[in-house]
């Protein structure tokens, strides 16, 4: 991919920039150190986050591909840049929860750390102006956000990702508490996994101590934010 040309920026989110290339089927994603929480109300910087999130996401995508999960990952270009398939993001946050934490605990009055009787799947509409509201299947279909078939594919994708990642992270002494993923449509209409898998988008707790090893350390001013990101990445690389 050394001859792939990076063209104009087509999108900038809270944690990444996306650039067009001279290939219509490929984008370049650039990861930033910017950190936000509470739908952008809290801002900061986590030194080295972009590098860790880029490399970690690519390792996780490669792992998932080995288990039959199709992703947008193509090739890592540098510490912060990766080539991905050009997809149209389905405007949903797809959330799987294995243990009660964060907004789930507050919403339902469940003590944080309570193991759920089964993995739960939630959808939020990706809309910062509306604070990413929870949305159900009927709303999604009625608003034309996704079709019933696409929702079935997204559910299958999400639960498969959970199965693979839960097993992997337990093998390095980490509980996968919950995570957020996004799905993208290829030009063919096929739904594949997109976005990232990182301490920005997942809750990771040490399996023995329940120490938080994710962005909650930034959200809750717990300190040791950079160290938590580094610890997760170190454990992944120890496999």
N, C-alpha and C positions, 0 to 999 in steps of 0.2 A: 504493500500500500504506500510505499515511499513516494510514488508518483501522483498520489491523490492530492488534488489542490483544494485547500481550505478557502471558501469564498465568504460571502456575507453572513453575518449573524442573523438567524431567523427567529431566535427565542432566547430569552434570559429569565430563568426562574430564581428561586431563593438560593439554590445551591449549585446550579449548572448553567452554562451557556451552550446553545446548539447552533452549529454552523452548517450551511449548505456546502456542498462540494461540487466538483465538476462531474461527479456521477450522480444522476437523479435518484438512484436507489440507495445512496449512502449519505449519512450525516457524520459530523464530528462533534462529539460532546466534550466540553471542557469543564472540569470540576473546580469549584471555588472553595475558599476557606471561610466564606461568609456563613454565619449561623443565624437562624431565626427561630422563634418559638411563638406559640399562641397566635397563629395566623399572621405572623409578621409584626406583632406588637413589641416583641423583644428582639433586639438586634445585637450581634457581636461577631467576633472572629474566633475560630478555633484553629490555631497554628497547625499546619500540616494536614488538616482534615481533607482537603481536596485530593491530595495524593493517596491517602489511606482509602477514602471512599471509592476512588477510581480503581485502584488495584484490587481492593476487596470485592467490589461489585463484579469485576471481570472474573475473579476466581470463583465466585458464587455462580455466575452465569455459566461458566465452563462446567462446574459440578452439576448443575441442573440439566445442562445439555446432555451430559452422560447418562442422566436418568430419564431422558426422553422429553424434557421440557424445552420447547422452542423459545428462544430469546432473541433480542435485537443485537446481541453482542457479535462483533465481527473480528476486531483486532485492536489491541492496545498500541497506541502510537508513542506515548511518553508517560511520564509520571502522572500527568493531569489530563491527557487527551486519549480518547478512544473512538474508533470508527464503529458506528452502529448502522443497522438497517433503517432506512427511512420509513417510519410508520406514522400514522395519525393516531395520537393518543386518545383513547376513550376517556372522556372527562369524568372519571370516577376514581376515588381513592378506595382501594380494595384492601380491607383490613381483616386479618385473621388474628384471633385472640386465643391463647392457650391458658393464660392465667390472668385473673382480674388485675388491672392496673390503670393508672391515668384516668382518662375521661370515663371509661367503662365503670370503674369503681365509684366515681362521683355520681354518675348518671343513675346507677342502680343500687347504690348504697351497699356495695359489696366490698369487704375489706381487701385492700391491695395485697396481693400475694396468694389469694384464694385460687386454688386450681379449679378450672372449669370442668364440668362433667363431660364436655365435648368441645372440640374447637368451634369457635363461633365466627361467622362471616358477617361483616358489616360493609355497607357501601355508603360513602359520602360523595356528594356532588362536588367536583373540583371547581370551586368558585369562591375566591378570596372575599369578594364583595359581600357574599352571603354567609361568610364564615364556614364554608364547607359543610353544609347541613347533611345530616343523615337522610338517606333516601331509600325507599323500598323498591322491590322489583316492579310493581305496578306503575309507580311514578317513573322509573327509568324507561320502561317501554312506552308509556303514554307520552312522555316528553321527547321521545326519539333519541335518547342518549345511547341506547343499545337495543338490539333486538332480543327476543326471547332466546333464540339460538346462541347469540353472542353471550348472553348472561350464563347460559348452561356451560359454554366453553370457558368463561371466566371463572365460574365456580370450580370446575374440574381443575383448571390451572392453579387456582389459589390453594386448594387442598393438597394437590401434588407437591407444590412448592413447600408447604408446611411440613409434609411428611419427610421430604428429603432434608430440609434444613434443620428440623428438630433433631433428627438422628445425627446429623453431622455435628451440630454445636454441642450436643451432649457428649460426643466423643472427645471434645476438647474442654470439657468441664464447664459448659455454659448452658443455661436454660434459655430457650427462645420463648419469651413471654408473649410477645405479639409483634406484628409487623404490618407495614403498609407497602403494597406494590401497585404498579400501574400496568395496564394492558394497552397494546397498540395494534392497530389494523394495518396489515400489509396491503399493498395495492390489490392483491387477490381477494382481500376481505378476511383472510385468516387472522385469528387473534393470537398474539404472541406476548410473552413477558417483556416489559420495557422498564425504563427508569433506572433504579439502582437498588442494591441490597447492601446496607451499611448501618453503622451505629446512628445515623441520621433517621433511618426509616424503620429500625427494629429496636425492640427493647431486649437487651441481653443482661442476664443476671448470672453472677458466678454460682455454679451449681452447689457449692458447699456453704458459702457465706451470704449469698443473695446480694452481694455488692453489685451496684449498678454499673454497667460497662457500656453506656450509650449516651444519647443526647439528653436524657433526663438530668444528667449531671450539670448540663448547661441550663436547662429549663428551670431547675430547682435551686440553682446556685450552690451546688454541693461541692464544688471545687474538683480538682483532678480531672478536668475534662479531657485535655490532650492525652494524659496518661491512660485514661480509660480506652480511648480510640486506639492508642498504641498497643495496649494489652490485648485487645481483641485481635488486632492484626498479627501480633506476635504468635498468638495461639493458633491462628489459622495457618500461618507459615510453618508451624511446628509439625503439622500433619504430614 
